[in-house]
Amino acid sequence: MSRAQARDFSSRRFPFPNAPKLPAIAPFLDIGTIFYFDDMAQLMNPSYPLAGLITHFSLSIVFGLIFAVVVVPLLSSARLLLIGGVAFGGLPFFWTTMSRSAR
């Protein structure tokens, strides 16, 4: 699976992780599928949700550190920091939404 295919896969699945036909761990299965470069998750294999969970936490830590190093020194008030946090946290959502609507 190439990076473009992984982005296409994630942009189709991630905006709707709570769809009625998907299990509660569907987002972690999706991340694990991208991590292992598979076309479909092996549901009985516990390494897929575990890889998804570890990847999700790792990316959250990296994004939090980037926010702390880059944005926090630039914003002096609590109000600006809150607005910056919402904008920085919303970027991945809008990126997947826009890449989805571009098709």
N, C-alpha and C positions, 0 to 999 in steps of 0.2 A: 504494500500500500504506500503510495507516494504521499508527500506532504499535502499536495493539493487534494488528493482523495481523502486524506484524514481530515482536512479542514472542511471539505464538502460533507463528509459523514457527520462530523461534530456539529456543523451548522444546521443540519437537518434534524438531528436528534436532541441537542441540548436545550433549545428553547422550550421543548415540551417533555421534560423528564417525568412528569406525573400523569402521563396519558393513561387512560383506564386499562389498556392492555399490557402495560409495561410494569415489571416488578419495581419495588421501592429502591432497589440497588441498581436500577438501569443506568444512571449516570456513571457509576463506578464501573459497571460492565463496559460501557462505551469507552471510557478512558483506558481501561485495561485492554480492550480490543485494539485501540490505536497504539498502545504501548507495545503490544506483541505483534503488530503488523498483520493482524488477521482480518478476514472479511466478516466473520461472525464469532461472537463470544461462545466459548464452551461453558455452558451454564453449570455443569457439575464440577468444573475445575475451580477450586477456591482461590487460585492465584490471580484470576482476572479481577474480582472485586478488590482484592488486597492491593494489587498493582494500581488500580484506579484510586483507591484511598490514599496510598502513599504518594502517588503523583499529584493528586489534588492538594494534599497537605503541603507537599514540597513547593508547588507553584504558589500556593497561598502565602507561604513564608517568604518566598522570593519577591512576590509582588508587594507584600507588606514592608520588606526591607527597602525595596526601591522607593516606595512611597515615603518611608521614614528618612531616607538619605536625600532624596531629590526634592520632594514637595514640602516637607515640614519646615526646613530652614527658610523657604521662600515665603511662607505664610505666617504672619505674626499673630493674628487674632484667632480666637476659637471659631468664630463664624466662618472665616475664610478657610480654616482648616477643615471644618465640616463640609463645606461646599467642595473643596478639593478632594476630600475622601470619597464623597458620593460620585464625583466625576471620574476619579481614578478607578473606583470599583465598578462603575457602569460601562467603562470602555470595552471590556471583553463581551458584555452582553450586546452592546450596539454593534460591535464588530461582527459577531455571528449573525445578528439580525440583518445588517446591511449586506453581508455576503450572501445571505439566503435570499434577500429580495432582489439581488442583482441578476439572478438567474431567470 
